[in-house]
């Protein structure tokens, strides 16, 4: 435990009732505060949120993010309500998102939303008087994923500063990659961006990195791994983001990591993946020393417990 | 400066003095007709005079628009600032220039720019678009407050 609410009561207070919509809303100091606090929550299952209710509005299907939020709430003694399919909600009857939010906020203490449209969580946060957590909005942001990635990286490497990170796979549509790279850039990390040409990092993010003087290079041969990195952050090529199925078929098997492929690394490299994987990471890597993807899933609960407690003002 | 003197300086445009209205001067050469369209002035009730490709000491060439009996709204000023940041706006009352200013772009623009991202929630719900200024220099870049996509000056889609 490096920082706590006693050390930072002002910061803890400032989080109460706040929304977690985008990593852009958080200063470096605030991010580190959440990560420090999360260390305390790693082994906490006190009923801090007894009597509290979260509503999980999953307009877009998601199993693991939803279950992770639900488990985090249950672990802290709280209750979950919500839906996991927009087809059964009143949205199917044509209700506006703002109206849905204004109705359900009467049923709960905090709202978690996942939506296929980008900016939906921002709109929900504007409409609601309760704190709103973004569980993923289209290809824009997924801040709890970013925080759990940062938490995992810091646990494994002891720091966030000056790491060399390769992002591999779908860099065009992966919101996970977009928000993680923008945060890591604040910590003076260096990047290698490995993707097929069709799935390269969006221009505006590359422009931002260049403007901030971030060291970054692009590689368009995903079969050749950069050996000069500490972390390989891999992503699934997301079929659901492709409008053109022909384009998807062309790139779907762009890369595959297995033990043999990682033999080029002089020492074990940290392999991360937001999951679910399809075939980009072989199961023979699951007991590889650097494999961190299941640890990420575990850390997801920790980070979500931390945020739920922080926003609801119920810290141990 | 009086309105007469202001207009006397525009040697190449022969228009009468404004009793009340707005002169949009120093418009970037080539943007005059676009400004006219964006402000919906071509079929408006007001008398509008437009000068294109006028000589300008400061800019070489410039466009100029004079609108009688109209003062611009915040949204209209923001639109001019996006199209031609160097423009000057002179508000005229009783033939006098009562204020002269650059079209200073606000940090937040509501209902001014359309988000081009088809997956942005602002294109699916009945809400006004909202953009934040990401950069002013070297070129203007706006960020959608909802989907967070950045749009550079040349690709800004005005409502």
Interface residues (C-beta under 8 A of the other chain):
Chain A: X22 X24 X96 X97 X98 X115 X116 X117 X118 X119 X120 X122 X123 X137 X138 X139 X140 X141 X204 X207 X208
Chain B: X117 X119 X120 X121 X122 X124 X125 X126 X127 X141 X144 X145 X146 X147 X148 X149 X150
